Amino acid sequence: MDINTVQRPDKRPFTYGGLVPNLLAGLEGGLLLLFFCISIAMLVHEVAPGLCAFDTVLGMALISSTVFCISMSVRSRLPVVAAGPETIVCGLLYLFGSFMQTKAAVLTPDATSATLLAGLLACTVMTAVVTHLAAFMDAGKILRYIPQPIIGGMLAMVGILLIKGAIHLSLLDPFCIKALLPAWNLETCMKWIPAAAFGLLLTLALYRTKNAFMNIVLILLATGVSHGLLRYWGFSLPAAQEMNLLMFPTQITIPWEVVSFDTLANIRWDILLEGAPYLVAITLLITLSLAQKVYSLELLMEEEVDLNKLLKNLATANTISALLGGLPGSISISRSMASGKLGKIGPMAGITAGLICGSAIFWAGPLLGYLPRFIPAGMLVFLGLSILRKWLVDSKREMTRKDDYILLVLVFAIAVAFGILAGMTAGFLFSILILASRYSKVSVIKHTFNGSTYRSRVDRGAEHLAILKSRGNAILLMRLQGFIFLGSTTPIIAAIRQRLQDENEPPLKYLIIDFSRVSGLASQVAISFTQFKNIARKSGFNLIFTNVPFEVEQLLEENGYTLNEPDGVSMSFVEMDYALEWCEDNILREAGASVLAEEKLEKMLAPTFPDPEKLPLLMPYLEKMTYSNKEYIFRQGDTAKDMFFIERGMVTIQLELGGRKTTRIKKMGPGTVVGEMGIYTQAPRSASAVAEGNCVLYRLSKATLDELQLKEPMLTSSLHRFIVNLLSQRVMDANYHVMDLLR
């Protein structure tokens, strides 16, 4: 996000975009939700006729829409006009109702009805529990990593279920094309034609634009035309209802009005458990599809949406819906888009839609007697075709990887051939395989360095640097990244073996493995760490771990791996820089370079000083200084008026962070220079210099440098060139570090 853009408030005002546009969008969205709830209730009722009253299911759907529209608008402040029972809920409840219908022969009517109702309420409770758990675990980020083609393939199957349910609803219609066209000698009545025609009309009319007003106009127009034809043919309203041309008027009820202790006693929990996979499928699809909706919402609103917060609000809404006896639900982006432009309306639109759905419980029942039966079925056809078009047609253009679309079609085909539960199982298996395949292509090794170019933040003398450049390849550094599981350690072992077998490199003596960018370890990774240790012991190098979090070290110890072994084959350091310094000191010690610390400053400077024969002239101008352990040579913020040449001991350059906290920037050794930049720039000291142990330094002040310029201009020129060469070398070393990082 551009930090220069205008920041929107965390919570959008209720009437954002104006009160009237919000009320109109809410009115359109509420009416559209009402027709959708009627379609759901008809589908669940007709698939299991006599098992669950239509008026009760409609009441449950309207309760859900009311709760979700108001709750999601008030708590999330999102301009979501349509919320409540999803197409996912509709399609899978159709399967659950079909399952219950198959059990009607072995159950009493009261037991079947009570079990079906219990299943609907249990599904809402289950969805509330799962979303609460997901929100508690902050699973929002995880949901974004689920491959969308997998979800798309399962949702495309929901489209097939909706169309299949629409055909099922049409079986009771008196329409029969065989009787209307006897000359065609048709064998079937094809009762589904009115619903299919109306669904196709909605699809074609709304193909280019999502407009709730147009949707409502077409529903009212189809209703008006139907009543005109009924009057023309001489059918009265009661007669049309008796012939199943029109729906029956009803009194909408809510579950708690019909539930009693007898109802609870009639529930067959064994049958409910047998049908639980359908209810679990609803819960999982509602939760998993939320990430895809958030992506669409973010694009339309041009704002970032907190998925974890949305999960919490979804959990709250499902909990309230369960307590009031509603169906499970979620937000609907497509139907919200149909009710207005999401970026131009506020939460008041959703509140208005919720109030319309809630009030419909009291006034919509008698008006249902005017609604033709083919309209709810046609809406199901329209929704089914819309889902199929979105995932099987539009997504092909949107997906940049051809294999993603093939995967979507494969999951869809499995679901069509073997059922949506088989499709979901296949989808989850494919998700695991995809994540494993794609994650395995991301190397767990972020960077690989060797000690000849990547050195510690210890500034050493010229002879020490020459030794480290020639022998530093004996040090291998690996910086790891991401989450490390058993399989991802294979490239690490391969890289170690490749280095050991490289004849162009000296024998490996030190392997440093850095964990600063590791997010976590699987419990069985200790097996691979034991392999590292065995290779180190067999090949004769030291295995060093750095930046290992305490919890990771504890996890390894619980699984039988100790980082710090008594024989020294494995050890750990707090930071990689300290480990690298330890390795360099050992290499220098093995090369006999430690005696350099006892040499005079003049001899240590000679290899890098442009005119070494002039060094005897320089020494009298330098003031010898001694410092004890932890004594400050200069402090951060001090006026820079001198620089120091180190003859003996080590000096640490550190940043003072406040609160007595410090961080080491660099460590300087014999033959190096400290504080040279300040004497040239006259800027305050940017860091502090602290003696490590007893140190001997030679001080050159700014005043002495000015005096030297007057008395010994040639010597001063050599000194300037020495400082320039020193700074150039440091820049070169930094460039090597950058190149190593970019490899």
N, C-alpha and C positions, 0 to 999 in steps of 0.2 A: 504494500500500500504506500502511495506517495505521501510523505509526511507533510507536504505542502498543501494537500487537498483539505477542504473544509471537513472537519470532523463532525459526524452526526451524533446526536445525543444517544446515550445508551438505551433509552427507552423512547420509542416513538410516541408522540402525543396521540390521545384517543381519536381526535377528529382531524388527524393529519390529512391534508388535501381538501378539507372542507367538510362541514356537517352534512350537507345535502348529498354530495357524491358518496359519502360513507353510508348514508341511509338507503340510497338507491341500490348501491352494490350489495348491502346486507339484505334488502328485500328480494333482489334477484337470486342471491345465493341461498337464502332461506327457502324460497319456493322450489328451487332446484333440488335442495336437500330433501324437501318433503316428498317430491316425486321419487327420488332415489330410495328413501326409506320405505315408500309404498312398494317399490320393486323388490327390495330385500324381503319385506314381510310376505309378499305374495309368493316369492320363490321358496322360502323356508316352509310356508304353510302348505303350498301345493305339492312339494316334493314328498311331504309326509302328511297327507290329508287326514284330518281328524286327530292328529297327535299333538298339535300345538296350535292354539287359536290364532287366527290372523291378527285380531285386534291386540293381542298381547305382544306378539312379535313386533308389530308396528309401534306400539308404545315403547318397547325396549329400544328400537332404533331411534325414535324421536328423542328419548331421554339421552341417549348417547350423543346425538347431534347437538342437543342443547348444551350439555355439559362441556363437550369438547370445544364448540365454537366460543363459548363464553370464557372457559378456563384458559384456553390457549391464547385468546386475545388479551385477557386481563393480565395473566402471569408472564407471558412471553412478549407481549406488546407487538406481536407480529400481525401483519395485515392478512391473516388467513381467514377467508370468508367461509370456506367449506371445510368442515372437520366432523369427525364422527365415524360411523361404520364405513369401512373402506371396501373397495371392490375385492380386495383380498378376503375380507370377512365374508362378503356376499358369496364369492365363489366357493370357499371352503365350507361355509355353513350349508351350502347346497349338498356337498359331499357328506357332511355329518348327518344332515336330514335324511339323505338316501340310505346311509348306514342304519339309522334308527328305524327306517321303514322296513328294512330287511329283518329287523328283530321283532316287528309287531306281531308276527305269527306265534312267537313263543312267550310273549308278554301280555299282560292284561292291558287294556286301553289306558287305564289310570297310571300303571307303571311306566308304559311307554311315554306318555305325555309328561309325567313328572321327570323322567330321566332326560328327555330331550330339553326340557326347560332348565334342569340342573346343569346340563352340558353347556347351554348358552351362557348361563351366569358363571359357571366355572371357568369358561374361556376368558371372560372379562377379568376375573380374579387372577388367573394365571398370567395374563398380559400385564396386569398391574404389578405383580410380584417380579416378573422378569425385567420389566423396564426399571423398577426400583433398584433391582440388583445391578443392572447395567449402569445406571446412574451412580450408584454407590461406588462401583469399581472404576468410574471415569472411563467407560468403554467407548466414549464418543470418537476418540482417535482411532481405536481399533476398528470400529465400524467403517471408517473411511478407507481402510485397507482391504476390505472384502471385495473381491473382483466383481464389478458390476455386471459383466456378462452372465455370471452365475445367477444373480438375482433377476436379471432380465429374462433369462430362459424360464425361470419358475413363474414370473409374473405373466409372461406370454401364455403359459398354460392356464392361468386364471382367466384370461380372455376366452379361451376355449370353453371353460366351465360356465362362464356367463352366457355364452351363446347356446350351449347345451341346455342350461337352465331355462333360457327363453323358449326354446323348442318344447321343453317339458311343460311350461305354462300354457303353451298354445294347444295342448292336447284336448283341453276341455272346451275350446272354442267351437261354436257350431259351424264356423266357416268351412266350406268344402268345395274346392275348385272342381272336383269330379262331378258334383251335382250342377254346378254353374256351366260347365262345358262338357255336356254328355257326348258331343260329337268327337271329342278327342280320345275317348276310350281310355281315360286315365285309371290306373289301378288304386291310387291312394287319394285322400282328400287334400293332402298338403296343407294342414291347418296352420302351419307356421308362416304362411305367406304374408298375412297382414302385419305380424310383428316384424318379420324380416324386412318387409317393404318400408315400414316406418323407421326401423333402425337404420336402414340404408339411406333413407331420406335425411335423417339427422346427421349421418356421417358425411354425406355429400354437401349438405348445407353448411356444416361447421368444419369442413375440411381445411380451409385456409385460415379461419379465425375461430377463436374460442370465445363465444358470446352467449352468456346466460340468457339475456333478453331474447335472442333469436331462438334459443332452445325452448324457452317458455312459450313464445309465440307459436312455434310449430306444434307444441303439445296442445295448446288451446285451440289452434286451428283444426288439428286432427279431431279433437273432441267435438268441435262445432260441426264439422263435416259429417261425423258419425251420427250425431243427433239429427242432422238434416235428413240423412238417408233413412234413419229409423222412422222418422215422421212420414217420409215419403212412402215407405213400405207399409205404413200403418201399425207399427209397433208402439205400444205404450211403454212408459218407463218401467213399471213392474214386470211387464212381459219380457222386455229386453234383458232385465236382470235375471229373470227365471231361465232364460235361454242362454245365460252366460255371455251375452253380448256386452253387458255392462257389469261393473262390480256392484256388490251389495253395500248399502249404507251400514255403518257399524258404530259402536260406542267404543272408542279406544281406551284400553285399560293398561295398567302397569302391572308387573309381575307380583308385587306385594299385595295387590288386591285379590289375587287368585291363589296365592300360596298359603297353605295351612300346614298344621302338623301332619295331617293325613297325606299331603303332598310329599313332605319329607320322608314319611314312612314308605311311600311307594317307589322311591328312587332305587333303581337297580345299579348299585355301585360297580358290580362286575361288568355290566354292559357299558357303563360309562367309561370304565378303565379300558375296555376293548376299543372304544371309539376315541380314546384320548389322543392318538397320533394326529387326527384331523385338527383337534383343538390346539395341540402343540405346534402344528404347522402354521396355524393362524398367528399364534404368538410370535413365532420366530420370523415369519415373513413381515409382520408389522414392524418388528424391531430392526431387522436387517435392511429393509427397504427405506428406512428413515434417512440414511446417509445420502441416497440418491435424491431424495426430496430436498434435502438441505442444499445440495449442489445447485439444483434448479432454483431454489429460493434465493440463494446468494447471488446468482446471476441476474435474476429479475429485480431484486431489491438493491443490487450493487452495494451490499453490506455483508459483513461477515456474520455468520450465525453460529452461536456457541452450541455445538451438538450435545455436549454433556448437559447443559442447562435445558435444552429442548427435551432430552430424555427424562429429566426430573419432572418437567411439566407434563410430559406424556404419561409418566407414572402416576402423577397426582390426578390427572383427568380420568385415567382408567380406574383408579381407586374410587373416586367419587361416582363414576358410572356404575361400578360394581355395587356400591352401597345403595344406589337408587334403583338398581335393577336394569341397567342398560347393557348394550352390547359393547364389545371391545372396539376401539377405534384409533384413529390417528388423524393427521392433517392430510388434506387432498390438494395438491398443487394445481392439477389440471382443472378441477372444478372451481378453485379459487381464482384462477386466471380467467375462467369464463365469467366471473362475476365482477371483473374490473381489473385494472392494471395494478399489480401488487405494489409497484413502486410509488403509486399515487394515492393510496388510501391508507387509513389507519385502523387501529383495533376496533373502533366503533362499528365498522362494517361487520366484523365477526360477531360482535355482541348482538347486533340487530338480527343477524341470521339465526343466532341461537335463540333469541326471544321468539322469533317466528316459529321455529320448530317446537319450542316449549309450549307456546299457546295453541299450536295445531293439535295437541293432545285433546283439547277441549272443543275445538270447532271443526276439525277436518273430517271426523267420522261420518257425519250425515252427508257431506258433499261427495264422498267416495262413490255414492250411487250413480253419479253422473259420469264417472270416468270409464271409458271403454277398456276392456281387459287387454287389448293388444298393445296399449300404450306402455304400461310397465314392462311388458315383455319386449317391446321395441326398444325401450331404454336400455335393457340388458344387452340386446344385440348391439346397440350403438356403443355402449361401454366396452363390450368385448372386442368389437372391431377397432376401437380406438387404441386399446391396449396392444392388440396384435400389430396394428400399424406402427405404433411407437417403437416396439421392441424388435419386430421382424423387418420393418422397412426403414423407418427413420434412423434407427441405431446403426444400420449398415453404413450410412453416410457419415455418421458422427464418430465411429470407431476408427482409429488410426491403424490398428493392427488387424489384419485379416483373420488371424487365429483367434482373436477375441470374439469375432462374430461367429466363426465356426463353432466355438465353444458354446455360445448362446444357443445356436440352432441345435446343437447336440443335446444340451440339457432339455430344451423344449421337446425334442423328438422323443427322448426317453420318457419324459413326463406324459406325453400324449400316448405312447405305446404301452406304458406300464403303470401309469397313474402318477399323480403329483407327488405322492409320498416317495415313490421310487425316484422321481426326478429330483426331489430335494436331497435325497440320500446321495445320488450321483453328483449333484451340485456341490455338496459339502466335501465329498471325496476329491472332486476336481479342484476345489478351492485350496485344499491342502497341497495337492500336487503342484498347482500353479505357484503358490506362495513359496513352496520348497524349491521349485525349479528356478524361479526368478531371483529368489534370495541367494541361491547358490551361485548365481552369476555375479553377485556383488561380493568382491573379495573382502574377507575379514581383515586382511592386511591393508591398512590405510597407507602406510609409507614404509619403505625399507632404506636404511642408510648404512654406510660403513664409517668407521672411525677416522679414516684419512681425510674425509671432506666434512663430515659432521662431527664437530667437537663440542666439548662442554663449554660452559660460559666461564672458563678459566683462561685468562690472558697470560700466555707463557712466553718465555724468552725464545730467541731465534733458534738456538740449538735444540731446545725442547720441541719446538714446532716442527723442525726438520725431522726429528726422530718420529714424531706422531704421524707426519705425512708419509713416511716410508713404511712404518709398522702399524699404522692405524687400521689397516684392513683386517687385522686380527679381531677387530670388534665389529659385530653385526647387530644392528638395532632394528627392531620391528615395532611399529606402532599399530595396534589393533583397533578395530572399530565395530560398532553395532552390537547385536546380541550374539553371543557365542554359544553354539550348541555342538554336540558331538561331531556332526558331519562337517561343520565349518572349520574344524581344526585340521582337516586333511591338507588344505593348501599350506598351512604353517609347517607341518611336518615335511611336505614336499619341498618347500623353500629351504628348510634347514638341511635336508639331505643334498639338495642341489648345490648349496654353498660348500658343504663338506667335500663334495666330489669335484669341485672346480679346481683344476690343477694350476690355473693361472693366478690363484689367490693363495696367500700364506695360510698356514693352519689356523683354524678358528679357535680362539682362546676365550672369547667372551660373547655371549648372546644375551642381549637386553630386550625383554618383551615388555612394552609399555601398555598400560590399561587405561590411560587417561580418557580415551574416547569409547570405551566399552560400556554399553548400557546394562548388561547383565549376562549371567552365565546359566546354562542349563545344569541340572543337578549331576548329570553323568559326565560332564566335561573333565572331572578329576581323572578319568581314565586316560584322556589325551595328555593331561599334564604329567601323569606318570610316564607316558611315552617320551615326553620331552626330557624328563629327568634321566630315563634309561639311555637315551641317545647321548645326552651330555656326559654321563658317567663313562659310557663306552668310548666316546670320541675324545674325551679329555678336555672339554671346555666348561667354563662356569656359566650356569644358567641364572640370570638375574631378572627379577620381576620388579616393575616400578609402577607407582600410582595405583596400586591395588586397593580398592575400597575395603574397609574393614569387614563389611557384610559378605563380600566376595571371598576374602581370606577365611572368614569363619565358615562359609559354605564349603570351601575346599578342604578345610580341616575336618569338618563333619563327615566328608566323604573319603577321608583317609589320606589327604595330601597335605604335606607340611611345606610351606614356602622356604623356610630357613632350616637347612639341613646342617647337622654338626660338622660334616666333612666338607662343607663349603661348596658342594656341587650345585646347590640351589640356595639363593638368598634373595632378599627383597630390600628395596630402597623406597623412601617416601616419594622422591622425584627422580625422573630420568636423568636430569643434569648431575645429580650427586652420584648416581650409578656410573655415568660416563666419566666423571672426574676420577672415581675410584679405579676404573679400568685403565685410564690414561696414566695415572700415577704408577700402577703396577707395570705397565709397558715401559715407562721411563726408568723405573727401578731396575727392571730386568736388563735394560740397555746400559745400566751404570750411569744414568744421567743425574742421579740425585746429588752427585758431588758439585753440580753447577750451583747449587744453593750456597756453597762455601766460597765461590769465586768472587772477585772484586767486580764492582759495577762496570768499571772501565772495560774489563775483558769481556763481560757479557754483552755490552753494547757494540763492541767492535764489529761483529759479523754483519750488522744491519746499519751501522752509521755510515753515511756517504763518504766521509773523509776520516777514517779511523785514526789517522796520524794526528788529527786535531783534538782528539779526546783528552789528552793530558792538559790542553789549554782550557778545556771546559770544566774539569773537575774542581779547580779552585773557586769557581763561581757558584758551586753547589753547596748548600748547607746540610750537613749530616743531621738526621733526626732519628730518634728511637721512640718506639711506641710499644706499649705492653698489650697483652691480650684484651680484646674488646674495646680498646681505646679508639675514640673517634679521631680520624685524621682531618676530616672536614665533615660538616653536616649539610643535609639538604636545605637549600634556601640561603646558605652563607654566600657572602660576596666572593667571587672567584678572583683570587689575586696571586695564585701560585700553582705550580704543578710539581709532581713528585716522581722520582725514578726509584724503583724498588730494587734494593740489593739483596735483602734477606727477608724471609717470611712471606706470608700471603695476606692480601688485602681484599676484603669483600665489598663490592659496590651494591648497595641495597636501597630500595625505595621505602620511605616512611609512609605508611598507609593511614596513620591515625589510630588511636586506641592502642598504642604500643605494638601495632602489628607492622611487620616488615616483610618484604619479599626480595630474594636475592636476584640481582640482574646479572652480575658477573663476578668472577673471582680473578684477581690479578696475582701473578707470580714474579719471581726474580727476573730482572732484565726487562721489565715492562714499565709503562708510564701511566700514571693516574692523574686525572684532572687537567689534561692538556687542553681540552676544548674551552674551558672557562677562561683561561688566561688569554685566549685569542678573542673570544666573543664578549668578554666582560659580563656575561649573563650570570645570574645566581646559580648556585650549584643545583642541578636537577636530581641529584641523589646523594646519599651519604657514603663515606668511605670508612670502613672499620677494620682495625688490625685483627688478624687471626693468628694468635700466638705473638711472640716477640718479633718485632719487625725493625728493620733498618732501612730508612728511606733517605734520599737526597732531594732537597727542596730547591726549586728554582722559582724565585718570585718574579712578579711583573716588573718591579723596579730593577732587579738584577738583569732581566732580559733586555730592558731598555739600555742599561749601561753596557751590556755585552754588544748590543747593536752599534754603539758608538765606538767602543774600543776594539772589538774584533768582528768586523762586518763579515769576513769570510767564514769564520766559525759560526756566526749567527745564521748565515745562509745554509750551512751544512745542517745546523740544528733544525731549521725550518723544513728542509728536505727530509730529514729523519722523521719529523712529525707527520708530514704529508704521506711518506711511504707507510708509516704505521697506520694512519687512517685508511689509506688505500687498501692495505692488507685486510683490515677489518671489513671494509665494504666487499672485498672479494670473497671473504669467508661467508658473509651474509648472502651473497649471490649464489654460492655453492649450496647453502641451506635452501634457498628458494628453488633452485633447480632440482634438488633432491625431492622437495615437496611436490613439484610439478610433474615428476616422472610417473 
